[in-house]
Amino acid sequence: MMQPYAYRDWKLIICPFCLEVNLIDNKACSNCERSLEFTINNKTFRNCEAIMFYAYQQRKTLEKEVQRANGKGLYRHHSHIPYGVIFAFIIGAVASGITWDAIKFLISKIFNSVEKLNIVVDDELMIKSGVKQDFDLLKDLATDNNTFEEFVKCIDNYAEGMPDVHPYIKDETRFVNLSNDLLNDELLRQLVKTIKKEMNSKKSK
């Protein structure tokens, strides 16, 4: 049996025209052959990567440290590589205000595409910290409603300024405001347009 390719997720990118996952080195989508040039280094999605890191990944890690400290104030600081572009697209979809069903549809498309490519998306830092690996999280978001709901609530809570988190976690968080980028970003508009188009196409079959 062929062994899966092990890539860190910053080497993966999503085609906004068909939702297929590609290697970031691809100039054109392997599925629809549309250019991926304007997708790479997009400012909005770099910000979405930061949101994924602070709103979910780092928060989950630091919550464990706070719990272990049990009020003693002894926290170990962890530094992780952000989850990267495939999760940045999911964050962008959440922030755009589309329905939960549409977000779930996008996650399922991404997960199926990653599976088809036989790529394992993981990171040694996450394994050591106990944070769920990228591929496992992607699978759970696609298949487990509780994980999905917790994920979306964390993103919404981040947008509200994390009012209820432990002060230590809040102090370690950088808040990124996406409002202006979201209104003007061509890539995000195309992503949302494609999600709605593919959902409608699926319903009509």
N, C-alpha and C positions, 0 to 999 in steps of 0.2 A: 504494500500500500504506500502511495506517495506521502511523504512527510509534509506537513504544512510549512509554508514559508513564514518566518518570524520577522515581522516588521514592526517597528514602533509606529504609532498611529500618525505621527507627523509626516510620514511618508505616504499616507493615503489621502485621497481627495475625492469629493463627490461631484459628479456631473450635475449641474443645476437644471439640465434639460431633460435628463432621463432617470436621475437618482442612482446611477450606477457608481460603485466605488472603483476608483482608479488609483494606480501608483502616481504620486505627485510629479514624477518625471515625465508622465505622459503629456504630450502637447495637445492631443485630441482624445476624446472619450473612446474607450475600446468598444463601447456598445453602439453609440449613435454617431460617433466620429465628429461631433461638434467640438470646436476649440475650447480648451480649458484655460487659456491664457489669462483671461480676466478674473478667474477664480483664485489663482495663486497670489498670495500676499495681499489679499483683500483686507482693508483696514477693519471693516465691521466684524469679519470673522476672526481676525486676530484678537479683537476685543471679546468676542464670544468665547475664544479659548481661555482668556483670563477669567471670564465669568465662570466657566466650567471648573476651573481650578479653585477659585475662592468660594464659590457658592456651594460646591458639592465635594470635590476631592479633598481639599485641605480641611474643610469643615468636618468631614467625616473622620479624618485622621485626628484632628485636634479634640474632637468630642471624646474619642477614646482616651486620649492623654489626660483630659480633664477628669474623666471618670476614674482612671487609674490613680491620679493624684489624690482623690478623695478629700479635697479641701485643704491639702497641705501646701498648695502653691508650687509644687515641683513639676514643671511641664518640660517635656523634651520637644524641641522645635524640629519639625520635619520639613524638608524641602523636596518637592516632587516636580517631575516634568509634567506640564499640563497635558490633559488627555488628547488634545490636538484637534485636527480639522474635522474628523468625522463627528465628534461630539459638538464641535463649534456649530456645525450645521443644525444639529438638534436644538442647541441653545437658541440660535437665530430663529428657528421655527417657533419655539416657545415664546420668545420675546415679541414675535410678530403679532401675536394675539389670535392665531388660528386655533381651531377647536382641538380638544384632546384627541378626538378620533383621527384628525389629520396628522397630529404629531405621532400617534401610534402607527399610522400608516407609513410615515417617513421612516421611523425606527425599524419597522419590519422590512421595508425595502432595503435599508442599509445592511441590516443583519443578514438577510438572504444573499445580498451581493458579496459581503465579506466571506460568508460560508462558501459561496460558489467559487471564489478566488482561492479558497484553501489557505487563507492567511490567518495567522494567530496574532492578535493585537494585544501585546502585553508589555510590561516594564518591570525590571528587577526591583526598582525602588518601591513600587506599589506592593510587590510580593513581600518584601521585607517589612513594610509598615503595616501589613494586614488589610490594606485597602483593596477592595475587589479589583481584579485585573480588568483591563478594558474590554476584552472579548466576553468575559463572564458578565460584566455589567451590561454590555450591549444586548446579550442574550436575555438577561433578566428584564431589561426594559421592554424587550419585544414580547416576552412571554408571561411576565408576572405583574399583575395589576398593582399589587402593593408597592413593589419597587418603583414602578412607573409613577404612581401617585406621590410617593415620597420624594422622588426626583423633581417632579414639577413643583411641588410645594417648596422645596429648597430653593429653586430658581426664583419663585415668586417672593419668598421670604427675603432673599438677597436683594431683590428689586425694592423691597420695602425698607431696607437698611438693617436687616437682621435684628429687629428690636428685642427678641427674647433669648438670644444666644448668650453664652457665658462671656463676660467682658474680655477675657483673654483671647477668645476666638475672634471677637469683633476687632480687637486691637491688631490682630494679625491679618486682617482682611483689607484688601484694596477694592474700593467700590468703583465700578466702571459704569458710566451712564451711556446707554446706547440710543437714547431717544432721537438725537439729530441724525445719527448714522442710519437708523432704521427707516426714517422717512425718505431718505435719498439714495439708498443703496440698491443698485441695479441687480446685483447678484441675489440679494434676499428676495426682491420682488419676483425674480425669475424662479427661485426655489419654491416660493409659495404658489405661484402660478402653475408650476409643474405638478406639485402635490395635488392641487385641486383638480387639474386636468386628468391625472392618472386615477384619482379616486372616482371621478365621474365615469371614466372609461371602464373601470372595474365594475361599477354598479350597473352599467348598461349591458354588460355581457350576460 
